[in-house]
Amino acid sequence: MGIVEAHHPKAETDRETAAIEAGANEVEALSHQQNDDIPEETCGARFLTERTAMHGVTDWLKKNGWTVVTSELGFVPKNYPELGEEARGEVGAFLQSLEDHDDVHRIWAAVR
């Protein structure tokens, strides 16, 4: 799946309209708290596309005033497991130890 994260300087920009016109399958709001590359007071969005449509969506967004911060192939989990506090801490520590490894560039996990 293609994942394009972008922001538009006008906070009132309609994400749904942009997604339809760009050719994305889905769109969700994206805030500065979720991705610190999205400035506060802007319209942030994560566009989900078919693999083959990612480049076209990215180009359309750039040509229409959006600043693209990420455009890559990735995974979006369908389900998020329920974790207790102890398990959440263990999983968090494990994921952090993986991220700290020099050979690791990206980790995908279905944990919130």
Backbone atoms as SQL, in Angstrom:
CREATE TABLE atoms (id INTEGER PRIMARY KEY, chain TEXT, resi INTEGER, resn TEXT, atom TEXT, x REAL, y REAL, z REAL);
INSERT INTO atoms VALUES
  (1, 'A', 1, 'MET', 'N', 0.844, -1.170, 0.000),
  (2, 'A', 1, 'MET', 'CA', 0.000, 0.000, 0.000),
  (3, 'A', 1, 'MET', 'C', 0.892, 1.237, 0.000),
  (4, 'A', 2, 'GLY', 'N', 0.486, 2.260, -0.733),
  (5, 'A', 2, 'GLY', 'CA', 1.204, 3.526, -0.714),
  (6, 'A', 2, 'GLY', 'C', 0.689, 4.401, 0.410),
  (7, 'A', 3, 'ILE', 'N', 1.609, 5.027, 1.128),
  (8, 'A', 3, 'ILE', 'CA', 1.252, 5.928, 2.222),
  (9, 'A', 3, 'ILE', 'C', 1.897, 7.276, 1.933),
  (10, 'A', 4, 'VAL', 'N', 1.069, 8.311, 1.813),
  (11, 'A', 4, 'VAL', 'CA', 1.564, 9.660, 1.551),
  (12, 'A', 4, 'VAL', 'C', 1.096, 10.547, 2.696),
  (13, 'A', 5, 'GLU', 'N', 2.041, 11.130, 3.417),
  (14, 'A', 5, 'GLU', 'CA', 1.709, 12.052, 4.502),
  (15, 'A', 5, 'GLU', 'C', 2.075, 13.454, 4.045),
  (16, 'A', 6, 'ALA', 'N', 1.129, 14.376, 4.209),
  (17, 'A', 6, 'ALA', 'CA', 1.323, 15.728, 3.690),
  (18, 'A', 6, 'ALA', 'C', 0.545, 16.731, 4.529),
  (19, 'A', 7, 'HIS', 'N', 0.842, 18.008, 4.311),
  (20, 'A', 7, 'HIS', 'CA', 0.079, 19.068, 4.972),
  (21, 'A', 7, 'HIS', 'C', -0.147, 20.218, 4.006),
  (22, 'A', 8, 'HIS', 'N', -1.252, 20.921, 4.233),
  (23, 'A', 8, 'HIS', 'CA', -1.629, 22.075, 3.421),
  (24, 'A', 8, 'HIS', 'C', -1.664, 23.282, 4.350),
  (25, 'A', 9, 'PRO', 'N', -1.164, 24.442, 3.902),
  (26, 'A', 9, 'PRO', 'CA', -1.106, 25.602, 4.803),
  (27, 'A', 9, 'PRO', 'C', -2.471, 26.104, 5.270),
  (28, 'A', 10, 'LYS', 'N', -3.524, 25.851, 4.505),
  (29, 'A', 10, 'LYS', 'CA', -4.861, 26.292, 4.908),
  (30, 'A', 10, 'LYS', 'C', -5.510, 25.199, 5.754),
  (31, 'A', 11, 'ALA', 'N', -5.698, 25.477, 7.029),
  (32, 'A', 11, 'ALA', 'CA', -6.233, 24.479, 7.965),
  (33, 'A', 11, 'ALA', 'C', -7.630, 24.006, 7.580),
  (34, 'A', 12, 'GLU', 'N', -8.382, 24.828, 6.849),
  (35, 'A', 12, 'GLU', 'CA', -9.752, 24.461, 6.487),
  (36, 'A', 12, 'GLU', 'C', -9.834, 23.636, 5.202),
  (37, 'A', 13, 'THR', 'N', -8.709, 23.253, 4.631),
  (38, 'A', 13, 'THR', 'CA', -8.690, 22.464, 3.402),
  (39, 'A', 13, 'THR', 'C', -9.446, 21.150, 3.593),
  (40, 'A', 14, 'ASP', 'N', -10.248, 20.775, 2.614),
  (41, 'A', 14, 'ASP', 'CA', -11.048, 19.552, 2.679),
  (42, 'A', 14, 'ASP', 'C', -10.198, 18.355, 2.251),
  (43, 'A', 15, 'ARG', 'N', -9.851, 17.517, 3.210),
  (44, 'A', 15, 'ARG', 'CA', -9.014, 16.340, 2.943),
  (45, 'A', 15, 'ARG', 'C', -9.695, 15.365, 1.988),
  (46, 'A', 16, 'GLU', 'N', -10.997, 15.152, 2.193),
  (47, 'A', 16, 'GLU', 'CA', -11.745, 14.192, 1.373),
  (48, 'A', 16, 'GLU', 'C', -11.723, 14.589, -0.103),
  (49, 'A', 17, 'THR', 'N', -11.950, 15.867, -0.377),
  (50, 'A', 17, 'THR', 'CA', -11.927, 16.345, -1.757),
  (51, 'A', 17, 'THR', 'C', -10.544, 16.158, -2.357),
  (52, 'A', 18, 'ALA', 'N', -9.515, 16.492, -1.597),
  (53, 'A', 18, 'ALA', 'CA', -8.141, 16.319, -2.083),
  (54, 'A', 18, 'ALA', 'C', -7.859, 14.853, -2.383),
  (55, 'A', 19, 'ALA', 'N', -8.317, 13.961, -1.516),
  (56, 'A', 19, 'ALA', 'CA', -8.082, 12.528, -1.719),
  (57, 'A', 19, 'ALA', 'C', -8.754, 12.041, -2.996),
  (58, 'A', 20, 'ILE', 'N', -9.988, 12.457, -3.211),
  (59, 'A', 20, 'ILE', 'CA', -10.716, 12.036, -4.412),
  (60, 'A', 20, 'ILE', 'C', -10.026, 12.558, -5.663),
  (61, 'A', 21, 'GLU', 'N', -9.695, 13.848, -5.668),
  (62, 'A', 21, 'GLU', 'CA', -9.074, 14.446, -6.849),
  (63, 'A', 21, 'GLU', 'C', -7.674, 13.897, -7.106),
  (64, 'A', 22, 'ALA', 'N', -6.957, 13.546, -6.037),
  (65, 'A', 22, 'ALA', 'CA', -5.598, 13.016, -6.193),
  (66, 'A', 22, 'ALA', 'C', -5.601, 11.556, -6.624),
  (67, 'A', 23, 'GLY', 'N', -6.694, 10.844, -6.344),
  (68, 'A', 23, 'GLY', 'CA', -6.764, 9.428, -6.695),
  (69, 'A', 23, 'GLY', 'C', -6.420, 8.488, -5.557),
  (70, 'A', 24, 'ALA', 'N', -6.477, 8.988, -4.315),
  (71, 'A', 24, 'ALA', 'CA', -6.199, 8.147, -3.142),
  (72, 'A', 24, 'ALA', 'C', -7.432, 7.310, -2.802),
  (73, 'A', 25, 'ASN', 'N', -7.203, 6.163, -2.174),
  (74, 'A', 25, 'ASN', 'CA', -8.306, 5.292, -1.755),
  (75, 'A', 25, 'ASN', 'C', -8.955, 5.774, -0.467),
  (76, 'A', 26, 'GLU', 'N', -8.128, 6.224, 0.472),
  (77, 'A', 26, 'GLU', 'CA', -8.614, 6.657, 1.783),
  (78, 'A', 26, 'GLU', 'C', -7.778, 7.833, 2.252),
  (79, 'A', 27, 'VAL', 'N', -8.322, 8.582, 3.201),
  (80, 'A', 27, 'VAL', 'CA', -7.582, 9.677, 3.816),
  (81, 'A', 27, 'VAL', 'C', -7.983, 9.751, 5.279),
  (82, 'A', 28, 'GLU', 'N', -7.032, 10.110, 6.111),
  (83, 'A', 28, 'GLU', 'CA', -7.324, 10.323, 7.534),
  (84, 'A', 28, 'GLU', 'C', -6.563, 11.554, 7.996),
  (85, 'A', 29, 'ALA', 'N', -7.116, 12.222, 8.985),
  (86, 'A', 29, 'ALA', 'CA', -6.470, 13.409, 9.537),
  (87, 'A', 29, 'ALA', 'C', -5.148, 13.019, 10.182),
  (88, 'A', 30, 'LEU', 'N', -4.180, 13.910, 10.083),
  (89, 'A', 30, 'LEU', 'CA', -2.862, 13.676, 10.664),
  (90, 'A', 30, 'LEU', 'C', -2.438, 14.952, 11.377),
  (91, 'A', 31, 'SER', 'N', -2.137, 14.846, 12.659),
  (92, 'A', 31, 'SER', 'CA', -1.798, 16.025, 13.454),
  (93, 'A', 31, 'SER', 'C', -0.301, 16.091, 13.750),
  (94, 'A', 32, 'HIS', 'N', 0.100, 17.221, 14.294),
  (95, 'A', 32, 'HIS', 'CA', 1.494, 17.416, 14.701),
  (96, 'A', 32, 'HIS', 'C', 1.888, 16.407, 15.786),
  (97, 'A', 33, 'GLN', 'N', 0.947, 16.019, 16.641),
  (98, 'A', 33, 'GLN', 'CA', 1.237, 15.048, 17.693),
  (99, 'A', 33, 'GLN', 'C', 1.521, 13.668, 17.110),
  (100, 'A', 34, 'GLN', 'N', 0.914, 13.342, 15.983),
  (101, 'A', 34, 'GLN', 'CA', 1.130, 12.044, 15.349),
  (102, 'A', 34, 'GLN', 'C', 2.391, 12.019, 14.490),
  (103, 'A', 35, 'ASN', 'N', 2.739, 13.147, 13.906),
  (104, 'A', 35, 'ASN', 'CA', 3.928, 13.252, 13.058),
  (105, 'A', 35, 'ASN', 'C', 4.464, 14.661, 13.224),
  (106, 'A', 36, 'ASP', 'N', 5.626, 14.799, 13.857),
  (107, 'A', 36, 'ASP', 'CA', 6.135, 16.140, 14.136),
  (108, 'A', 36, 'ASP', 'C', 6.614, 16.885, 12.893),
  (109, 'A', 37, 'ASP', 'N', 6.563, 16.263, 11.715),
  (110, 'A', 37, 'ASP', 'CA', 6.847, 16.967, 10.466),
  (111, 'A', 37, 'ASP', 'C', 5.625, 17.740, 9.968),
  (112, 'A', 38, 'ILE', 'N', 4.476, 17.519, 10.588),
  (113, 'A', 38, 'ILE', 'CA', 3.254, 18.243, 10.235),
  (114, 'A', 38, 'ILE', 'C', 3.169, 19.465, 11.150),
  (115, 'A', 39, 'PRO', 'N', 3.309, 20.674, 10.588),
  (116, 'A', 39, 'PRO', 'CA', 3.240, 21.870, 11.443),
  (117, 'A', 39, 'PRO', 'C', 1.861, 22.027, 12.081),
  (118, 'A', 40, 'GLU', 'N', 1.845, 22.613, 13.253),
  (119, 'A', 40, 'GLU', 'CA', 0.573, 22.907, 13.903),
  (120, 'A', 40, 'GLU', 'C', -0.147, 23.964, 13.079),
  (121, 'A', 41, 'GLU', 'N', -1.460, 24.021, 13.198),
  (122, 'A', 41, 'GLU', 'CA', -2.282, 25.008, 12.501),
  (123, 'A', 41, 'GLU', 'C', -2.312, 24.807, 10.988),
  (124, 'A', 42, 'THR', 'N', -1.991, 23.592, 10.509),
  (125, 'A', 42, 'THR', 'CA', -2.128, 23.271, 9.089),
  (126, 'A', 42, 'THR', 'C', -3.095, 22.099, 8.953),
  (127, 'A', 43, 'CYS', 'N', -3.447, 21.786, 7.734),
  (128, 'A', 43, 'CYS', 'CA', -4.313, 20.638, 7.454),
  (129, 'A', 43, 'CYS', 'C', -3.421, 19.451, 7.130),
  (130, 'A', 44, 'GLY', 'N', -3.212, 18.572, 8.094),
  (131, 'A', 44, 'GLY', 'CA', -2.381, 17.392, 7.883),
  (132, 'A', 44, 'GLY', 'C', -3.232, 16.200, 7.491),
  (133, 'A', 45, 'ALA', 'N', -2.674, 15.338, 6.625),
  (134, 'A', 45, 'ALA', 'CA', -3.441, 14.180, 6.169),
  (135, 'A', 45, 'ALA', 'C', -2.516, 13.030, 5.807),
  (136, 'A', 46, 'ARG', 'N', -3.027, 11.819, 6.007),
  (137, 'A', 46, 'ARG', 'CA', -2.355, 10.592, 5.550),
  (138, 'A', 46, 'ARG', 'C', -3.244, 10.001, 4.457),
  (139, 'A', 47, 'PHE', 'N', -2.711, 9.956, 3.240),
  (140, 'A', 47, 'PHE', 'CA', -3.433, 9.421, 2.088),
  (141, 'A', 47, 'PHE', 'C', -2.975, 7.992, 1.852),
  (142, 'A', 48, 'LEU', 'N', -3.921, 7.074, 1.729),
  (143, 'A', 48, 'LEU', 'CA', -3.616, 5.673, 1.458),
  (144, 'A', 48, 'LEU', 'C', -3.981, 5.379, 0.012),
  (145, 'A', 49, 'THR', 'N', -3.043, 4.778, -0.720),
  (146, 'A', 49, 'THR', 'CA', -3.218, 4.565, -2.151),
  (147, 'A', 49, 'THR', 'C', -2.862, 3.131, -2.531),
  (148, 'A', 50, 'GLU', 'N', -3.230, 2.761, -3.746),
  (149, 'A', 50, 'GLU', 'CA', -2.692, 1.534, -4.322),
  (150, 'A', 50, 'GLU', 'C', -1.206, 1.780, -4.573),
  (151, 'A', 51, 'ARG', 'N', -0.432, 0.716, -4.596),
  (152, 'A', 51, 'ARG', 'CA', 1.009, 0.869, -4.843),
  (153, 'A', 51, 'ARG', 'C', 1.272, 1.634, -6.132),
  (154, 'A', 52, 'THR', 'N', 0.514, 1.313, -7.170),
  (155, 'A', 52, 'THR', 'CA', 0.749, 1.909, -8.481),
  (156, 'A', 52, 'THR', 'C', 0.279, 3.359, -8.579),
  (157, 'A', 53, 'ALA', 'N', -0.538, 3.822, -7.640),
  (158, 'A', 53, 'ALA', 'CA', -1.064, 5.190, -7.678),
  (159, 'A', 53, 'ALA', 'C', -0.289, 6.157, -6.795),
  (160, 'A', 54, 'MET', 'N', 0.642, 5.661, -6.003),
  (161, 'A', 54, 'MET', 'CA', 1.331, 6.501, -5.024),
  (162, 'A', 54, 'MET', 'C', 2.037, 7.692, -5.671),
  (163, 'A', 55, 'HIS', 'N', 2.758, 7.468, -6.756),
  (164, 'A', 55, 'HIS', 'CA', 3.498, 8.551, -7.410),
  (165, 'A', 55, 'HIS', 'C', 2.537, 9.617, -7.942),
  (166, 'A', 56, 'GLY', 'N', 1.443, 9.190, -8.555),
  (167, 'A', 56, 'GLY', 'CA', 0.460, 10.134, -9.077),
  (168, 'A', 56, 'GLY', 'C', -0.188, 10.965, -7.983),
  (169, 'A', 57, 'VAL', 'N', -0.512, 10.337, -6.862),
  (170, 'A', 57, 'VAL', 'CA', -1.102, 11.054, -5.728),
  (171, 'A', 57, 'VAL', 'C', -0.105, 12.070, -5.185),
  (172, 'A', 58, 'THR', 'N', 1.142, 11.659, -5.036),
  (173, 'A', 58, 'THR', 'CA', 2.184, 12.559, -4.539),
  (174, 'A', 58, 'THR', 'C', 2.331, 13.765, -5.456),
  (175, 'A', 59, 'ASP', 'N', 2.401, 13.537, -6.759),
  (176, 'A', 59, 'ASP', 'CA', 2.534, 14.636, -7.722),
  (177, 'A', 59, 'ASP', 'C', 1.341, 15.581, -7.664),
  (178, 'A', 60, 'TRP', 'N', 0.120, 15.013, -7.608),
  (179, 'A', 60, 'TRP', 'CA', -1.069, 15.856, -7.562),
  (180, 'A', 60, 'TRP', 'C', -1.044, 16.743, -6.322),
  (181, 'A', 61, 'LEU', 'N', -0.712, 16.171, -5.174),
  (182, 'A', 61, 'LEU', 'CA', -0.680, 16.950, -3.938),
  (183, 'A', 61, 'LEU', 'C', 0.327, 18.092, -4.040),
  (184, 'A', 62, 'LYS', 'N', 1.525, 17.804, -4.540),
  (185, 'A', 62, 'LYS', 'CA', 2.553, 18.846, -4.676),
  (186, 'A', 62, 'LYS', 'C', 2.086, 19.969, -5.598),
  (187, 'A', 63, 'LYS', 'N', 1.423, 19.618, -6.694),
  (188, 'A', 63, 'LYS', 'CA', 0.957, 20.620, -7.664),
  (189, 'A', 63, 'LYS', 'C', -0.221, 21.437, -7.143),
  (190, 'A', 64, 'ASN', 'N', -0.838, 20.983, -6.070),
  (191, 'A', 64, 'ASN', 'CA', -2.018, 21.656, -5.535),
  (192, 'A', 64, 'ASN', 'C', -1.800, 22.235, -4.142),
  (193, 'A', 65, 'GLY', 'N', -0.569, 22.612, -3.839),
  (194, 'A', 65, 'GLY', 'CA', -0.276, 23.360, -2.622),
  (195, 'A', 65, 'GLY', 'C', 0.036, 22.556, -1.380),
  (196, 'A', 66, 'TRP', 'N', 0.079, 21.240, -1.490),
  (197, 'A', 66, 'TRP', 'CA', 0.401, 20.400, -0.341),
  (198, 'A', 66, 'TRP', 'C', 1.910, 20.225, -0.238),
  (199, 'A', 67, 'THR', 'N', 2.418, 20.133, 0.967),
  (200, 'A', 67, 'THR', 'CA', 3.817, 19.789, 1.209),
  (201, 'A', 67, 'THR', 'C', 3.855, 18.326, 1.619),
  (202, 'A', 68, 'VAL', 'N', 4.488, 17.506, 0.806),
  (203, 'A', 68, 'VAL', 'CA', 4.564, 16.068, 1.074),
  (204, 'A', 68, 'VAL', 'C', 5.770, 15.807, 1.965),
  (205, 'A', 69, 'VAL', 'N', 5.540, 15.182, 3.120),
  (206, 'A', 69, 'VAL', 'CA', 6.635, 14.880, 4.044),
  (207, 'A', 69, 'VAL', 'C', 7.051, 13.417, 3.976),
  (208, 'A', 70, 'THR', 'N', 6.152, 12.541, 3.532),
  (209, 'A', 70, 'THR', 'CA', 6.460, 11.118, 3.389),
  (210, 'A', 70, 'THR', 'C', 5.669, 10.563, 2.215),
  (211, 'A', 71, 'SER', 'N', 6.350, 9.792, 1.386),
  (212, 'A', 71, 'SER', 'CA', 5.684, 9.094, 0.288),
  (213, 'A', 71, 'SER', 'C', 6.412, 7.769, 0.134),
  (214, 'A', 72, 'GLU', 'N', 5.791, 6.697, 0.644),
  (215, 'A', 72, 'GLU', 'CA', 6.490, 5.417, 0.667),
  (216, 'A', 72, 'GLU', 'C', 5.502, 4.256, 0.677),
  (217, 'A', 73, 'LEU', 'N', 6.018, 3.090, 0.352),
  (218, 'A', 73, 'LEU', 'CA', 5.231, 1.871, 0.486),
  (219, 'A', 73, 'LEU', 'C', 5.274, 1.444, 1.939),
  (220, 'A', 74, 'GLY', 'N', 4.169, 0.962, 2.466),
  (221, 'A', 74, 'GLY', 'CA', 4.152, 0.563, 3.863),
  (222, 'A', 74, 'GLY', 'C', 2.980, -0.339, 4.178),
  (223, 'A', 75, 'PHE', 'N', 2.759, -0.527, 5.451),
  (224, 'A', 75, 'PHE', 'CA', 1.706, -1.399, 5.952),
  (225, 'A', 75, 'PHE', 'C', 0.837, -0.623, 6.932),
  (226, 'A', 76, 'VAL', 'N', -0.449, -0.870, 6.875),
  (227, 'A', 76, 'VAL', 'CA', -1.386, -0.293, 7.832),
  (228, 'A', 76, 'VAL', 'C', -2.121, -1.461, 8.471),
  (229, 'A', 77, 'PRO', 'N', -2.010, -1.628, 9.789),
  (230, 'A', 77, 'PRO', 'CA', -2.651, -2.775, 10.443),
  (231, 'A', 77, 'PRO', 'C', -4.172, -2.704, 10.358),
  (232, 'A', 78, 'LYS', 'N', -4.789, -3.874, 10.251),
  (233, 'A', 78, 'LYS', 'CA', -6.246, -3.954, 10.228),
  (234, 'A', 78, 'LYS', 'C', -6.806, -4.042, 11.643),
  (235, 'A', 79, 'ASN', 'N', -6.042, -4.644, 12.550),
  (236, 'A', 79, 'ASN', 'CA', -6.473, -4.820, 13.935),
  (237, 'A', 79, 'ASN', 'C', -5.348, -4.406, 14.872),
  (238, 'A', 80, 'TYR', 'N', -5.733, -3.852, 15.999),
  (239, 'A', 80, 'TYR', 'CA', -4.775, -3.507, 17.044),
  (240, 'A', 80, 'TYR', 'C', -5.085, -4.358, 18.273),
  (241, 'A', 81, 'PRO', 'N', -4.134, -5.142, 18.765),
  (242, 'A', 81, 'PRO', 'CA', -4.404, -5.981, 19.933),
  (243, 'A', 81, 'PRO', 'C', -4.550, -5.134, 21.197),
  (244, 'A', 82, 'GLU', 'N', -5.348, -5.629, 22.106),
  (245, 'A', 82, 'GLU', 'CA', -5.498, -4.982, 23.410),
  (246, 'A', 82, 'GLU', 'C', -4.343, -5.433, 24.296),
  (247, 'A', 83, 'LEU', 'N', -3.578, -4.496, 24.812),
  (248, 'A', 83, 'LEU', 'CA', -2.447, -4.823, 25.683),
  (249, 'A', 83, 'LEU', 'C', -2.650, -4.182, 27.046),
  (250, 'A', 84, 'GLY', 'N', -2.314, -4.934, 28.087),
  (251, 'A', 84, 'GLY', 'CA', -2.309, -4.378, 29.426),
  (252, 'A', 84, 'GLY', 'C', -1.076, -3.505, 29.606),
  (253, 'A', 85, 'GLU', 'N', -1.006, -2.807, 30.717),
  (254, 'A', 85, 'GLU', 'CA', 0.119, -1.903, 30.970),
  (255, 'A', 85, 'GLU', 'C', 1.464, -2.631, 30.966),
  (256, 'A', 86, 'GLU', 'N', 1.527, -3.807, 31.600),
  (257, 'A', 86, 'GLU', 'CA', 2.789, -4.549, 31.658),
  (258, 'A', 86, 'GLU', 'C', 3.219, -4.993, 30.261),
  (259, 'A', 87, 'ALA', 'N', 2.289, -5.566, 29.506),
  (260, 'A', 87, 'ALA', 'CA', 2.605, -6.021, 28.146),
  (261, 'A', 87, 'ALA', 'C', 2.976, -4.841, 27.257),
  (262, 'A', 88, 'ARG', 'N', 2.282, -3.714, 27.401),
  (263, 'A', 88, 'ARG', 'CA', 2.580, -2.519, 26.612),
  (264, 'A', 88, 'ARG', 'C', 4.011, -2.043, 26.883),
  (265, 'A', 89, 'GLY', 'N', 4.422, -2.084, 28.145),
  (266, 'A', 89, 'GLY', 'CA', 5.788, -1.698, 28.502),
  (267, 'A', 89, 'GLY', 'C', 6.822, -2.631, 27.902),
  (268, 'A', 90, 'GLU', 'N', 6.546, -3.931, 27.950),
  (269, 'A', 90, 'GLU', 'CA', 7.474, -4.915, 27.379),
  (270, 'A', 90, 'GLU', 'C', 7.592, -4.755, 25.868),
  (271, 'A', 91, 'VAL', 'N', 6.458, -4.587, 25.202),
  (272, 'A', 91, 'VAL', 'CA', 6.470, -4.415, 23.747),
  (273, 'A', 91, 'VAL', 'C', 7.184, -3.115, 23.385),
  (274, 'A', 92, 'GLY', 'N', 6.914, -2.056, 24.119),
  (275, 'A', 92, 'GLY', 'CA', 7.581, -0.776, 23.868),
  (276, 'A', 92, 'GLY', 'C', 9.085, -0.876, 24.018),
  (277, 'A', 93, 'ALA', 'N', 9.540, -1.553, 25.063),
  (278, 'A', 93, 'ALA', 'CA', 10.982, -1.728, 25.271),
  (279, 'A', 93, 'ALA', 'C', 11.594, -2.566, 24.153),
  (280, 'A', 94, 'PHE', 'N', 10.890, -3.613, 23.736),
  (281, 'A', 94, 'PHE', 'CA', 11.381, -4.460, 22.648),
  (282, 'A', 94, 'PHE', 'C', 11.495, -3.668, 21.344),
  (283, 'A', 95, 'LEU', 'N', 10.448, -2.913, 21.005),
  (284, 'A', 95, 'LEU', 'CA', 10.481, -2.121, 19.771),
  (285, 'A', 95, 'LEU', 'C', 11.584, -1.069, 19.820),
  (286, 'A', 96, 'GLN', 'N', 11.782, -0.459, 20.979),
  (287, 'A', 96, 'GLN', 'CA', 12.850, 0.535, 21.120),
  (288, 'A', 96, 'GLN', 'C', 14.213, -0.102, 20.934),
  (289, 'A', 97, 'SER', 'N', 14.407, -1.321, 21.459),
  (290, 'A', 97, 'SER', 'CA', 15.699, -1.998, 21.288),
  (291, 'A', 97, 'SER', 'C', 15.945, -2.323, 19.818),
  (292, 'A', 98, 'LEU', 'N', 14.889, -2.657, 19.078),
  (293, 'A', 98, 'LEU', 'CA', 15.041, -2.889, 17.640),
  (294, 'A', 98, 'LEU', 'C', 15.399, -1.598, 16.917),
  (295, 'A', 99, 'GLU', 'N', 14.709, -0.508, 17.245),
  (296, 'A', 99, 'GLU', 'CA', 14.980, 0.775, 16.594),
  (297, 'A', 99, 'GLU', 'C', 16.395, 1.262, 16.855),
  (298, 'A', 100, 'ASP', 'N', 16.950, 0.921, 18.004),
  (299, 'A', 100, 'ASP', 'CA', 18.300, 1.358, 18.349),
  (300, 'A', 100, 'ASP', 'C', 19.383, 0.600, 17.597),
  (301, 'A', 101, 'HIS', 'N', 19.024, -0.494, 16.944),
  (302, 'A', 101, 'HIS', 'CA', 19.999, -1.301, 16.203),
  (303, 'A', 101, 'HIS', 'C', 20.382, -0.581, 14.912),
  (304, 'A', 102, 'ASP', 'N', 21.686, -0.558, 14.597),
  (305, 'A', 102, 'ASP', 'CA', 22.190, 0.169, 13.430),
  (306, 'A', 102, 'ASP', 'C', 21.617, -0.321, 12.106),
  (307, 'A', 103, 'ASP', 'N', 21.296, -1.599, 12.006),
  (308, 'A', 103, 'ASP', 'CA', 20.822, -2.160, 10.741),
  (309, 'A', 103, 'ASP', 'C', 19.311, -2.023, 10.538),
  (310, 'A', 104, 'VAL', 'N', 18.611, -1.475, 11.510),
  (311, 'A', 104, 'VAL', 'CA', 17.159, -1.345, 11.415),
  (312, 'A', 104, 'VAL', 'C', 16.813, 0.070, 10.946),
  (313, 'A', 105, 'HIS', 'N', 15.997, 0.136, 9.880),
  (314, 'A', 105, 'HIS', 'CA', 15.609, 1.435, 9.334),
  (315, 'A', 105, 'HIS', 'C', 14.152, 1.771, 9.621),
  (316, 'A', 106, 'ARG', 'N', 13.291, 0.767, 9.681),
  (317, 'A', 106, 'ARG', 'CA', 11.870, 1.005, 9.900),
  (318, 'A', 106, 'ARG', 'C', 11.255, -0.209, 10.568),
  (319, 'A', 107, 'ILE', 'N', 10.365, 0.033, 11.516),
  (320, 'A', 107, 'ILE', 'CA', 9.650, -1.047, 12.199),
  (321, 'A', 107, 'ILE', 'C', 8.156, -0.792, 12.035),
  (322, 'A', 108, 'TRP', 'N', 7.433, -1.826, 11.664),
  (323, 'A', 108, 'TRP', 'CA', 5.979, -1.753, 11.564),
  (324, 'A', 108, 'TRP', 'C', 5.400, -2.598, 12.698),
  (325, 'A', 109, 'ALA', 'N', 4.539, -2.010, 13.502),
  (326, 'A', 109, 'ALA', 'CA', 3.930, -2.743, 14.609),
  (327, 'A', 109, 'ALA', 'C', 2.468, -2.333, 14.746),
  (328, 'A', 110, 'ALA', 'N', 1.616, -3.283, 15.041),
  (329, 'A', 110, 'ALA', 'CA', 0.188, -3.022, 15.215),
  (330, 'A', 110, 'ALA', 'C', -0.099, -2.745, 16.683),
  (331, 'A', 111, 'VAL', 'N', 0.538, -1.718, 17.221),
  (332, 'A', 111, 'VAL', 'CA', 0.377, -1.356, 18.628),
  (333, 'A', 111, 'VAL', 'C', 0.132, 0.144, 18.695),
  (334, 'A', 112, 'ARG', 'N', -0.833, 0.531, 19.506),
  (335, 'A', 112, 'ARG', 'CA', -1.101, 1.968, 19.688),
  (336, 'A', 112, 'ARG', 'C', -0.637, 2.398, 21.036);
